[in-house]
Amino acid sequence: MLLPAAGHAACRIALLLALDISSSVDADEDAQQRQGLAAALMAPDVVAAITAVPGQPVALSVFEWSGQQQQDIMLDWVLLQTPDDVRRVAAQVAASRRPYAEFSTAIGQMLVFADAQFRRAPPCDRHVLDVSGDGVHNDGLLPADAYASGILPDVMVNGLPIVEQDDRALDHAADDDLVSHYKNQLIRGAGAFLIRADGFEDYERAMQRKLLRELTVQVGALQTGPSRLPPRE
């Protein structure tokens, strides 16, 4: 049975996933993102990592974001303890549909929303925000100003920039500029990292690799100091 997180025992990680549904993401790309996340969650290695420690579940929540007022919870906090729990969550993600498609890319406000979500999370040993997106911030509160307000204390913020090399639309950053934007403006915390997806068709692979790294990292192994990009695979 899939358990609601509120009121239950501490978990080993609270993992909050943020999916970009701004106007730069078309209908096919949005579907690739949702189906890719569902498939990544159901990858055998990921299921094994989620259920690896009996009695110490993973708390998961997923939300979609775009403009300053457009942040919506797709999956509220749930505790994942068994493969059946993961299957139910993956099915819910795969069946989800975006509510709108015409708004900008407000990364700062997305971070504020994520902070509010973590304040509703169950007590966990670690807190990780995992942000996917294909465009640079272009609306409202700057990410630096959001962080300066004191949000997301003790939360590792990781990024999954989706780079479309042949797309130069206004809301997209050209090639590695998006990676640099995420590296310099988004990721935060000791051990924070990026994993790049080469287009939405590569999203499933990148998300699977990212989830595995987030679920298996040990707190004692985190290194302080500037975040570094992992080698490209």
C-alpha positions as CSV (number, residue, x, y, z in Angstrom):
1,M,0.0,0.0,0.0
2,L,1.3,3.5,-0.9
3,L,1.5,5.4,2.4
4,P,1.0,9.2,2.7
5,A,4.2,10.6,4.2
6,A,2.6,12.9,6.8
7,G,2.6,11.4,10.3
8,H,5.0,8.5,9.6
9,A,8.4,7.7,10.8
10,A,11.6,9.5,9.5
11,C,12.9,8.5,6.1
12,R,16.4,8.4,4.8
13,I,15.8,11.0,1.9
14,A,13.1,13.4,0.9
15,L,13.4,13.7,-2.9
16,L,11.4,16.5,-4.6
17,L,11.3,16.4,-8.4
18,A,10.5,19.6,-10.4
19,L,9.5,19.3,-14.1
20,D,9.6,22.2,-16.5
21,I,6.4,22.8,-18.4
22,S,7.1,26.3,-19.7
23,S,6.2,27.4,-23.2
24,S,9.6,26.1,-24.6
25,V,8.4,22.6,-23.9
26,D,6.1,21.4,-26.6
27,A,3.5,18.6,-26.2
28,D,5.7,15.8,-27.5
29,E,8.6,16.9,-25.2
30,D,6.3,17.1,-22.2
31,A,5.2,13.6,-22.9
32,Q,8.8,12.4,-23.2
33,Q,9.6,14.0,-19.9
34,R,6.6,12.4,-18.0
35,Q,7.1,9.0,-19.6
36,G,10.9,9.2,-19.2
37,L,10.5,9.9,-15.5
38,A,8.0,7.1,-15.1
39,A,10.4,4.7,-16.9
40,A,13.4,5.9,-14.9
41,L,11.6,5.3,-11.6
42,M,10.8,1.8,-12.7
43,A,14.3,0.9,-13.9
44,P,15.4,-2.2,-11.8
45,D,18.5,-0.4,-10.4
46,V,16.4,2.6,-9.3
47,V,13.7,0.4,-7.7
48,A,16.5,-1.5,-5.9
49,A,18.0,1.7,-4.7
50,I,14.7,3.0,-3.4
51,T,13.9,-0.2,-1.5
52,A,17.5,-0.9,-0.4
53,V,17.1,-0.2,3.3
54,P,14.2,-1.9,5.0
55,G,12.4,0.3,7.5
56,Q,14.0,3.5,6.0
57,P,11.8,4.5,3.1
58,V,12.3,7.2,0.5
59,A,9.8,10.2,0.6
60,L,9.0,11.4,-2.9
61,S,7.0,14.3,-4.3
62,V,6.8,15.7,-7.9
63,F,5.6,19.1,-9.1
64,E,5.5,20.9,-12.4
65,W,6.5,24.5,-12.9
66,S,6.8,27.3,-15.4
67,G,5.8,31.0,-14.7
68,Q,5.7,33.0,-11.5
69,Q,2.2,31.7,-10.5
70,Q,2.4,28.3,-12.2
71,Q,3.6,25.6,-9.9
72,D,1.4,22.5,-9.4
73,I,1.8,19.4,-7.3
74,M,1.7,16.3,-9.5
75,L,2.4,13.9,-6.7
76,D,2.2,14.9,-3.0
77,W,4.6,13.4,-0.5
78,V,4.5,9.6,-0.3
79,L,6.7,7.0,1.4
80,L,8.2,4.4,-1.0
81,Q,9.0,1.2,0.8
82,T,8.3,-1.6,-1.7
83,P,8.4,-2.2,-5.5
84,D,4.6,-1.9,-5.6
85,D,4.8,1.6,-4.1
86,V,7.2,2.6,-6.9
87,R,5.0,1.1,-9.6
88,R,2.0,3.0,-8.4
89,V,3.9,6.3,-8.3
90,A,5.4,5.7,-11.8
91,A,1.9,4.9,-13.2
92,Q,0.5,8.2,-11.7
93,V,3.4,10.2,-13.3
94,A,2.9,8.5,-16.7
95,A,-0.9,9.2,-16.6
96,S,-0.4,12.9,-15.7
97,R,-1.2,15.7,-18.1
98,R,0.0,19.3,-18.1
99,P,-2.6,22.0,-17.2
100,Y,-1.2,24.7,-19.4
101,A,1.6,25.4,-21.8
102,E,2.0,29.2,-22.4
103,F,4.0,30.5,-19.5
104,S,7.6,31.6,-18.9
105,T,10.5,30.1,-17.0
106,A,10.5,31.4,-13.4
107,I,13.3,29.5,-11.7
108,G,13.4,31.8,-8.6
109,Q,9.7,31.3,-7.9
110,M,10.1,27.6,-8.5
111,L,12.7,27.5,-5.7
112,V,10.3,29.3,-3.4
113,F,7.6,26.8,-4.1
114,A,10.0,23.9,-3.5
115,D,10.9,25.4,-0.1
116,A,7.2,25.4,0.9
117,Q,7.0,21.7,-0.2
118,F,10.0,20.7,1.9
119,R,8.4,22.4,4.9
120,R,5.5,19.9,4.5
121,A,7.8,16.9,4.1
122,P,8.3,14.2,6.7
123,P,11.4,14.3,8.8
124,C,14.2,12.7,6.7
125,D,18.0,12.4,7.0
126,R,18.6,14.2,3.7
127,H,16.6,16.6,1.5
128,V,17.2,16.8,-2.3
129,L,15.6,19.0,-4.9
130,D,16.0,17.6,-8.4
131,V,15.2,20.3,-11.1
132,S,14.7,19.5,-14.9
133,G,14.4,22.2,-17.5
134,D,15.2,23.2,-21.0
135,G,15.5,27.0,-20.6
136,V,17.2,29.7,-18.6
137,H,15.4,31.9,-16.0
138,N,13.5,34.7,-17.7
139,D,10.7,35.9,-15.3
140,G,10.4,37.3,-11.9
141,L,12.5,36.7,-8.8
142,L,16.1,35.8,-9.6
143,P,17.4,32.5,-8.3
144,A,20.2,34.3,-6.4
145,D,17.6,36.6,-4.7
146,A,15.5,33.6,-3.8
147,Y,18.4,31.9,-2.2
148,A,19.4,35.1,-0.4
149,S,16.1,35.1,1.3
150,G,17.1,32.0,3.3
151,I,15.0,29.4,1.5
152,L,16.0,25.7,1.1
153,P,18.4,25.5,4.1
154,D,20.3,22.2,4.2
155,V,18.7,21.1,0.8
156,M,20.9,19.8,-2.0
157,V,19.7,21.3,-5.3
158,N,20.7,19.3,-8.3
159,G,20.0,20.0,-12.0
160,L,19.1,18.2,-15.2
161,P,19.5,20.6,-18.0
162,I,17.8,19.4,-21.2
163,V,20.0,20.7,-24.1
164,E,18.5,20.9,-27.6
165,Q,21.5,21.7,-29.8
166,D,19.5,22.5,-32.9
167,D,16.9,24.7,-31.2
168,R,17.6,28.4,-30.8
169,A,14.1,29.5,-29.7
170,L,13.9,32.6,-27.5
171,D,13.3,30.6,-24.3
172,H,16.2,28.2,-24.9
173,A,19.9,28.7,-24.1
174,A,22.3,27.7,-26.8
175,D,24.0,24.4,-26.1
176,D,26.3,24.6,-23.0
177,D,25.0,28.0,-22.0
178,L,22.1,26.2,-20.3
179,V,24.5,23.9,-18.5
180,S,26.5,26.9,-17.3
181,H,23.2,28.7,-16.2
182,Y,22.2,25.7,-14.1
183,K,25.7,25.3,-12.7
184,N,26.0,29.0,-11.7
185,Q,22.4,29.9,-10.9
186,L,20.7,26.8,-9.7
187,I,22.6,24.0,-8.1
188,R,23.5,24.4,-4.5
189,G,24.9,22.5,-1.5
190,A,27.8,20.3,-0.8
191,G,28.1,17.6,-3.4
192,A,25.4,19.2,-5.7
193,F,25.7,18.1,-9.3
194,L,24.3,18.3,-12.8
195,I,23.5,15.6,-15.3
196,R,22.9,16.8,-18.9
197,A,20.2,15.3,-21.2
198,D,20.9,15.8,-24.9
199,G,17.3,16.5,-25.8
200,F,14.1,15.1,-24.4
201,E,14.8,11.8,-26.1
202,D,17.7,11.5,-23.7
203,Y,15.7,12.5,-20.6
204,E,15.0,8.9,-19.4
205,R,18.7,7.9,-19.4
206,A,19.8,11.1,-17.7
207,M,17.0,10.9,-15.0
208,Q,17.8,7.3,-14.3
209,R,21.5,8.1,-13.8
210,K,20.6,11.1,-11.6
211,L,18.1,9.2,-9.4
212,L,20.7,6.5,-8.8
213,R,23.3,9.0,-7.7
214,E,20.9,10.8,-5.5
215,L,19.5,7.7,-3.9
216,T,22.9,6.0,-3.2
217,V,25.1,8.9,-2.1
218,Q,26.3,8.7,1.5
219,V,26.1,11.8,3.6
220,G,29.6,11.2,5.0
221,A,31.0,11.1,1.4
222,L,29.8,14.6,0.5
223,Q,32.6,17.0,0.0
224,T,32.3,20.7,0.8
225,G,33.4,23.4,-1.5
226,P,32.4,24.4,-5.1
227,S,30.1,22.0,-6.9
228,R,31.7,20.2,-9.9
229,L,30.1,18.8,-13.0
230,P,30.3,15.0,-13.4
231,P,32.0,13.6,-16.4
232,R,29.7,13.3,-19.4
233,E,28.6,9.7,-20.2
